[in-house]
Amino acid sequence: MLKPILKWAGGKRQLLDEIIPLIERLMPRDATYVEPFVGGGAVLFALQPSKAIINDLNGELINVYKTVRDEPDALIDRLIEHESRHSEEYFYEIRSWDRSENFLERSTVERAARTIYLNKTCYNGLHRVNAAGYFNVPFGRYNNPSIVNEPSIRAMSEYLRQNDVTILNGDYRALFARLDEKIFVYFDPPYQPLSRSSNFTSYTQAGFDYERQIELRDLCGRLRAENIFFVESNSDCAEIRELYRNFEMRTVRATRALNSAKDRRGAINEVLIYYGR
């Protein structure tokens, strides 16, 4: 029952058969698993490391994980309430919360349940915010959306509580400035777009442009120089292949469903970039 509870753009569930064996081959037994862009957490929850550090820049996403860990009962109760009141009008009422100045004063449970509710009921399950940081995905017209997934929430809560999992919210670069233990890293950053029109970096207000891709490549170079093993997922495009031309790289096939344009969904190539044994 341990699987992601959120639908997240770029999620790795369909690529687990490629990613997990590679990580298991490269990751030292006594290393702490580090995932700086955790997103929906498909790799984390498939691997289930006993010691991990996870991070994401999206504060509402990280609040979900902390609330699942600490207050699963209250979270489930709030989701049941959302389910009982679900309608298009109610969806837009809940979506509008972040337009209020006191949004961050709401309880962690209220905000986590809102994130899950909107994720399950918005168009195509897409998490996107505008330049002001407001969630702006429209209502999804589903006949019977699955809003309360109690078994998965409880399984995730148990894993996060019974293992040494540190949950952080911030810029991934700050994370590496503070690490002083033996680590293995799985990077799943916002991808380099395949075309000018396919760019999607609106998980948070902060974008992840080509300069950030260069910074990440430079960090991978430093990790390699320090003999720290890692795997990175990214798009299969000329820019990424050029950036990582001196690294090991493997092509994998993925099907992407989260895009506002139907003609940009479907099977595409991605790459796994890695360093290790």
C-alpha positions in Angstrom: 0.0 0.0 0.0 3.0 2.3 0.1 2.7 4.4 -3.0 2.3 8.1 -3.9 -0.9 9.8 -2.7 -0.5 12.7 -5.1 -0.5 12.8 -8.9 2.6 14.8 -9.8 4.0 16.0 -13.1 7.0 14.0 -14.1 6.2 11.2 -11.6 8.3 8.1 -11.9 5.9 5.2 -11.2 6.1 3.9 -14.7 9.9 4.0 -14.7 10.5 2.3 -11.4 11.6 -0.9 -13.2 14.4 1.0 -14.7 15.3 3.4 -11.8 15.1 1.1 -8.8 17.5 -1.6 -10.0 20.1 1.1 -11.0 19.8 2.7 -7.6 20.1 -0.6 -5.8 23.2 -1.4 -7.8 24.9 1.9 -7.1 23.8 2.9 -3.6 26.2 1.8 -0.8 24.5 -0.2 2.0 25.4 2.4 4.7 24.6 5.5 2.7 21.8 7.9 3.5 19.4 8.2 0.6 18.9 11.9 -0.4 16.2 13.1 -2.8 16.4 16.9 -3.3 13.4 17.2 -5.6 11.0 14.6 -4.0 7.8 15.6 -5.9 5.3 12.7 -5.6 7.9 10.4 -4.1 7.4 7.4 -6.3 11.1 6.4 -6.1 11.3 7.0 -2.4 8.3 4.9 -1.6 9.3 2.1 -3.9 12.8 2.0 -2.5 11.8 2.5 1.2 15.2 3.4 2.6 15.5 3.2 6.4 17.5 6.5 6.4 16.6 9.3 4.0 16.6 13.0 3.6 13.9 14.4 1.3 13.4 18.0 0.1 11.3 20.0 -2.2 10.9 23.7 -2.9 7.1 23.4 -2.9 6.1 24.2 0.7 2.5 22.9 0.3 3.8 19.6 -0.9 6.2 19.2 2.0 3.4 20.2 4.4 1.5 17.2 3.0 4.3 14.8 3.9 4.7 16.2 7.4 1.0 16.1 8.0 0.7 12.5 6.7 3.5 11.6 9.1 2.3 13.5 12.2 -1.6 13.8 11.9 -3.0 11.1 9.6 -6.3 10.7 11.5 -7.1 14.5 11.3 -6.0 14.6 7.7 -8.3 11.7 6.7 -11.2 13.3 8.6 -10.7 16.5 6.7 -10.6 14.7 3.4 -13.8 12.9 4.2 -15.4 16.3 4.7 -14.1 17.6 1.4 -15.4 14.4 -0.3 -18.9 14.9 1.2 -19.1 18.5 0.0 -17.4 18.1 -3.4 -18.9 20.1 -6.2 -17.6 22.6 -8.8 -18.6 25.5 -6.6 -16.9 24.0 -3.5 -13.7 23.3 -5.6 -13.3 26.9 -6.5 -14.1 28.0 -2.9 -11.2 25.8 -1.6 -8.9 26.8 -4.5 -9.4 30.4 -3.5 -7.9 30.0 -0.1 -4.4 30.9 -1.1 -5.6 34.3 -2.4 -6.2 35.2 1.2 -3.6 37.0 3.3 -4.1 34.6 6.2 -3.7 31.4 4.2 -0.5 30.4 5.9 -2.3 30.9 9.3 -4.6 27.9 8.5 -3.7 24.7 10.2 -1.2 22.3 8.6 -4.1 19.7 8.4 -6.4 22.2 6.5 -3.6 23.1 4.0 -2.5 19.5 3.5 -6.1 18.3 2.9 -6.6 21.2 0.5 -3.6 20.2 -1.5 -4.7 16.6 -1.8 -8.3 17.5 -2.5 -7.4 19.9 -5.3 -4.9 17.3 -6.7 -7.6 14.7 -6.9 -10.3 17.0 -8.4 -8.6 19.5 -10.6 -8.2 19.2 -14.4 -5.8 16.3 -15.2 -4.4 16.2 -11.7 -2.0 19.0 -12.5 -0.3 21.0 -9.7 0.5 24.4 -11.1 0.7 27.9 -9.6 0.8 31.3 -11.4 3.4 34.0 -11.0 1.7 35.2 -7.8 2.0 31.7 -6.3 -1.7 31.0 -6.6 -3.0 27.5 -7.5 -4.7 28.1 -10.9 -5.7 24.7 -12.3 -9.4 24.6 -13.2 -12.0 22.1 -12.0 -11.8 18.6 -13.4 -15.1 17.0 -14.4 -14.7 13.5 -12.9 -17.7 11.4 -12.1 -16.4 9.9 -8.9 -12.9 11.2 -7.9 -11.0 9.2 -5.3 -10.4 11.9 -2.7 -9.9 9.8 0.5 -7.2 7.1 0.1 -7.0 6.0 3.7 -4.9 2.8 3.3 -2.2 4.7 1.3 -2.1 7.6 3.8 -1.8 5.3 6.7 0.9 3.2 5.0 2.9 6.3 4.2 2.5 7.7 7.7 3.8 4.4 9.1 6.8 4.4 6.9 7.7 8.1 7.6 7.3 7.6 11.4 9.1 4.2 11.7 12.2 5.2 9.7 14.8 7.9 9.9 13.3 10.2 7.3 14.2 13.9 7.4 11.7 16.2 5.5 13.0 19.5 4.4 11.5 22.5 2.4 14.0 24.7 0.6 16.4 25.2 -2.3 18.3 22.0 -3.1 21.6 23.9 -3.1 21.2 24.7 0.6 20.7 21.1 1.3 24.1 20.1 -0.1 25.8 22.9 1.9 24.8 21.2 5.1 25.4 17.5 4.4 28.3 15.9 6.1 27.5 12.2 6.0 27.8 9.3 3.6 25.1 9.8 1.0 23.6 8.6 -2.2 21.5 11.1 -4.3 18.6 10.7 -6.7 17.9 13.9 -8.6 14.5 14.4 -10.3 14.6 18.1 -11.1 12.2 20.0 -13.3 13.1 18.8 -16.7 14.8 20.8 -19.5 11.9 21.5 -21.9 11.9 19.6 -25.2 10.7 22.8 -27.0 10.0 26.4 -26.2 6.3 25.7 -25.9 6.6 22.7 -23.6 8.3 24.4 -20.7 6.6 23.6 -17.3 8.3 24.9 -14.2 5.3 26.2 -12.3 5.3 23.7 -9.4 6.4 26.7 -7.4 6.8 30.4 -8.2 10.5 29.8 -8.8 11.4 28.5 -12.3 14.1 26.1 -13.2 15.8 27.5 -16.3 18.8 26.4 -18.3 21.2 28.2 -15.9 19.8 26.1 -13.1 20.4 23.0 -15.2 24.0 24.1 -15.6 24.3 24.5 -11.8 22.9 21.0 -11.3 25.4 19.6 -13.8 28.2 21.3 -11.9 27.0 19.8 -8.6 26.9 16.4 -10.2 30.5 17.0 -11.2 31.5 17.9 -7.7 29.7 14.8 -6.3 31.6 12.6 -8.8 34.9 14.2 -7.8 34.1 13.4 -4.1 33.2 9.8 -5.1 29.5 10.3 -4.1 27.2 8.1 -6.2 24.1 9.5 -7.8 21.3 9.0 -10.4 19.6 11.8 -12.2 16.4 11.8 -14.4 16.0 14.4 -17.1 14.6 15.0 -20.6 16.3 13.4 -23.6 17.2 16.5 -25.5 20.3 18.1 -27.1 21.0 20.5 -24.2 21.0 17.8 -21.6 23.1 15.4 -23.7 25.6 18.1 -24.2 25.7 19.2 -20.5 26.3 15.6 -19.4 28.4 14.3 -22.3 31.1 13.2 -19.9 28.8 11.2 -17.6 27.2 7.8 -17.9 23.8 8.0 -19.5 21.0 5.6 -20.3 17.8 6.2 -22.4 14.5 5.1 -21.1 11.0 5.3 -22.5 8.2 7.1 -20.5 4.6 8.0 -21.2 3.6 11.5 -20.0 0.0 12.3 -19.3 0.3 15.6 -17.4 0.3 18.4 -20.0 -2.3 21.0 -20.7 -1.9 20.3 -24.5 -3.1 16.8 -25.5 -0.7 16.7 -28.4 2.3 16.9 -26.0 1.2 13.8 -24.0 2.3 10.3 -24.9 5.5 8.2 -25.1 8.8 10.2 -25.0 12.4 9.4 -24.3 14.0 10.4 -21.0 17.6 9.9 -19.8 19.1 8.5 -16.6 22.4 10.1 -15.8 24.5 8.4 -13.2 27.8 7.8 -11.4 28.8 4.8 -9.4 30.2 1.3 -9.6 
